[in-house]
């Protein structure tokens, strides 16, 4: 093992970047040591795959140079095992057998690049520098993702406790006043409080939608996947939305293929997505309009269509329809309440289920949203 204190190979954390050379030829190992220590890297060497794997577990190198042809464990197997130990380690193959077949096999086993023998010092320096730069960028990206997650969790905490709780308290106080429990209220004061109460409702709805959007984790939701009947989920959502549907006089119908195969999914989140689409089909409709929901099997997909004959979407708004906080604003929608997060949430949920969502619309004639989800198992 050779170490150096030169600064060129130091990371942003002040740690020397470590390179492991797994090579059975002593002359080649020493050549790599001479070239790479001159660049300021900490270099370890191993004469075979077994020792190399032990060093990988013990020292956690940033980059490994692996010879393909070695006694004992061959290089391709070493690559595969290093990938299992730590997939973030950059792996570069060095070999005198530089064929397309070896290159392809190496990449399949996690190699970043391929360096044929004989190589010049400059070629080695360049490929190592490029590999380490990729590792640094990957580490920076991972740190940014972690920081973003931490910030999101922080804002969720603030919104949940510092905003939602006081608003709920304000609403409760309004209800006390409007219920004359604090004494008589004049007609003028009652009108003002009712309007303020409605604004509080809007804010609470916005907070709840944002929390739903921010908290949704596509990775963890997969842990809850089970076989689900899409038509049954939609049927339950229609029943739960009756208080919204009935006053609108919109006729909502559901038709599903018999013997519908199941999809793999999370019932709660899929129910939320379908509920948002039903809610949209009612809110952006005309009084007495229709919302026809069909569930069909178009193998290998379960296809769900929400077709309404409502107000439709203007052409200029079509590219933004799934954007966060976007709402169509015109004379037809000015009285319709919403947060602009419903369709963004739907898209996020559908994509977490390996599905797609698209739509067709004609302003003044209606809109059809189509959700396609992979079925869990085909019909026999």
Buried (B, 14 or more C-beta within 10 A) or exposed (E): EBEBEEEEBBBEEEEBBBBBBBBBBEEBBBBBBEBBBBBBBBBBBBBBBBBBBEBBEEEEBBBBBBBBEBEEBBBBBBBBBBBEEEEEBBBBBBBEEBEEEBBEBBBEBBBBBBBBBEBEBEEBBEBBBEBBEBBBEEBEEEEEEEEEEEEEEEEBEEBBEEBBEEBEEBBEBBEEBBEEEEEEBEEEEBEEBEEEBEEBBEBBBBBBBBBBBBEBEEEEBBEEBEEBBBBBBBBBBBEEBEEBBEEBEBEBEBEBBEEBBBBBBBBEBBBBBBBBBBBBBBBBBBEEBBBBBBBEBEEEBBBBBBBBBBBBBBEEBEEBBBBBEBBBEEEBBEEEEBBBBBBBBBBBBBEBBBBBBEBBBEBEEBBBBBBBBBBBEEEE
